[in-house]
Amino acid sequence: MTKRLGIAGVALLVVLTIGTVGYVLIEGWNLREALYMTVITAATVGFREVHPLSPAGQVFTMGLVITSVGVLGFSLGVFVDFIAEGRLRKILEGRRMTRTIEGLSNHYILVGLGRVGAVVAESLAHDNAPFVIIERDEDALERARERGWLTVAGDAAEERTLINAGVERAASLIAALNTDGANMFVTVTAKNLNPKLFVVCRSEHEASESALLTAGADRVITPNVIGGRRMANFALRPFVSDYLDLVTDGREVEFRLQDVELRKGSPLVGKSIREAAVRDRYGTYILAVRHPDGTVDTNPSMDTVMLAGAVLVVLGTPQQIDALARAL
């Protein structure tokens, strides 16, 4: 349809050009007069001629009228079809979506909206996390748009597509394509554009995990391996597994697990957990601490000192965790 619109526009331009040049050559009029005569003739509005026409000019005008009516009819039909098919609406929606994406920062980029990607998108949407989906399949894109999700159509292995999704301002990218090779290409391209980007990759085979990590992925998830472990845990420790599901997903209980980073300038830097009184002030429990040197304290004592750059795993309500995150 876009091609037909282009053809219609070119045809109208050709008619105006031929008419203008024709009146200049046949009648000797200047360009303004010739263009005016061409427009009123092509539009069949019935205004009087700029100057009396010569016999040759009259013949030329008749031919111009017949040609113009045909071109205008074709152009009007194309434009009506364009509106009827909703292309104009899609273009306007696409522009609004582009402006919205350009205003995002520290957002998430989800590559691929297949079975795994759809679950990821649902989880991000549930947590009200800002995210952009990159997908090539038009049906998947349409389903995402119906949900009000931001989308970019294209190949995520291409720099332009990732840039359109705001990869240079994003906090994290989730590569959930169906093949390990495709996820690897996406990871390499994304890391080249934003070395600080946190990349989570889907892997179909355990053997591919090391290659994906080498390519720049920060975490690699193999769904069949994770699924197998989860099934075993449910069989061995069903209540524990149910509890972890509830607090990590957060859909059925008020409490949830979350990781928050302690940044420079926070009043809590250099204080122990007891001195910070995290439980009393914010209502959250600190379950684990990853120190800036990479060591992890899975059962921190009240005397554990929190340093800038540490990541705390906390348990609390969303409101309590948000309050602690602001303090950190």
Stockholm file with secondary structure:
# STOCKHOLM 1.0

chainA/1-328         MTKRLGIAGVALLVVLTIGTVGYVLIEGWNLREALYMTVITAATVGFREVHPLSPAGQVFTMGLVITSVGVLGFSLGVFVDFIAEGRLRKILEGRRMTRTIEGLSNHYILVGLGRVGAVVAESLAHDNAPFVIIERDEDALERARERGWLTVAGDAAEERTLINAGVERAASLIAALNTDGANMFVTVTAKNLNPKLFVVCRSEHEASESALLTAGADRVITPNVIGGRRMANFALRPFVSDYLDLVTDGREVEFRLQDVELRKGSPLVGKSIREAAVRDRYGTYILAVRHPDGTVDTNPSMDTVMLAGAVLVVLGTPQQIDALARAL
#=GR chainA/1-328 SS CHHHHHHHHHHHHHHHHHHHHHHHHHHCCCHHHHHHHHHHHHTTCCCCCSSCCCHHHHHHHHHHHHHHHHHHHHHHHHHHHHHHTTHHHHHHHHHHHHHHHHTCCSCEEEECCSHHHHHHHHHHHHTTCCEEEEECCHHHHHHHHHTTCEEEESCTTSHHHHHHTTTTTCSEEEECCSSHHHHHHHHHHHHHHCTTCEEEEECSSGGGHHHHHHHTCSEEECHHHHHHHHHHHHHHCHHHHHHHHHHHHCSSSSCEEEEEECCTTCTTTTCBHHHHTHHHHHCCEEEEEECTTSCEESSCCTTCBCCTTCEEEEEECHHHHHHHHHHC
#=GC SS_cons         CHHHHHHHHHHHHHHHHHHHHHHHHHHCCCHHHHHHHHHHHHTTCCCCCSSCCCHHHHHHHHHHHHHHHHHHHHHHHHHHHHHHTTHHHHHHHHHHHHHHHHTCCSCEEEECCSHHHHHHHHHHHHTTCCEEEEECCHHHHHHHHHTTCEEEESCTTSHHHHHHTTTTTCSEEEECCSSHHHHHHHHHHHHHHCTTCEEEEECSSGGGHHHHHHHTCSEEECHHHHHHHHHHHHHHCHHHHHHHHHHHHCSSSSCEEEEEECCTTCTTTTCBHHHHTHHHHHCCEEEEEECTTSCEESSCCTTCBCCTTCEEEEEECHHHHHHHHHHC
//
